[in-house]
Amino acid sequence: APITTPDISTCKASVDGFFNLKDRVRTNACCPPLPPPTVKSVKKHVLPKCEPVRLRPAAHRVTPEYLDKYQRAMAAMRALPDEDPHSFVQQAKIHCAYCNGGYFQEGYPNKELQVHNCWLFFPFHRWYLYFFERILGKLIDDPTFGLPYWNWDNPSGMSMPAFFEGKILDPNTRELNPAFDAFRNVEHLPPAILDIDFNNAASADFTCVQQIGSNLSLMYKQMITNSPNSATFFGGEYKAGDDPISLQNSKGPIESGVHTAAHIWVGNPRMPNNEDMGNFYSSGWDPLFYTHHANVDRMWKIWKDLKGPEYPDHTEPTDPDWLDASYVFYDENKELVRVYNKDCVQMENLHYEYEPSPLPWLKSRP
Ligand code: C2O
């Protein structure tokens, strides 16, 4: 049977212990607010029918007009009261609840629900970003608003996008930068180049040119060599009743590779739990998380669109236990809705697309 997110009222009040969180700087109370008692059941989300397509731009080359929208939307989200399902705090907690054992699987009251290390990784984060983006668009009344993506697979986008840096936007008004997060590794601010192989222990002593070359060939390896079919690209099967602990080694190459490396590279190694990006429970507190994951999501689309005899099996899983797995989110109207993997397979149906960017790694076969 498919993994099913339970009624959110059964969410665990705190997630201490799961990853031996010590001296936390973010809350471990990660449950969403409950809907009003008049709401008896969670509706199935209805995909948008007639609305404009949102264009997700590459973060390193956004226009001033776009940046202004992004900053207004993020500032508005941060200004909402914490209990509001649309607040940045609640959005951040979603990651903690789904990734640090906030939920037990429906029907399995002692099996935690974990969306990482398995084939739920891509679809869960696709839905998470989808609602995050729609909420931001609603806050600035712009149905065309799309999230920026961190284009780390292209040499011109391999540094942290510039507008995430700096606490203050304008020294005169002292206006805060809503994309800033205090818990990042300051050694990795621009112009440092992401190391796609980064794991905190030892890092290769590359020049920037070597680092870019290494990143491109690793992208090839993760997207092509090690991802010939759905079983490899998406990660291991995870079905109702499975123990998430047994899944430590069944991450797909993108999840275990560039995705995790960027998390650890951005997080602050001097914080007790590598906050924010270096730990599941705190990742959602860094606005860069959503821009990082937009590019992870873009990799799914790019991988799927690689057609031809070299790529015969670039398709999604067809097992009903993958297709029918479901999660629960608050939508842009603050309604609690259930969404299924099968409904996010066709990205077009979600009405967003990625601004194209060249894929030099496709020619970087190691
Ligand atoms: Cu839910 Cu990048 O992790």
Residues whose N, C-alpha, C, O or C-beta is under 5 A from the ligand:
A	BS01	C2O	none
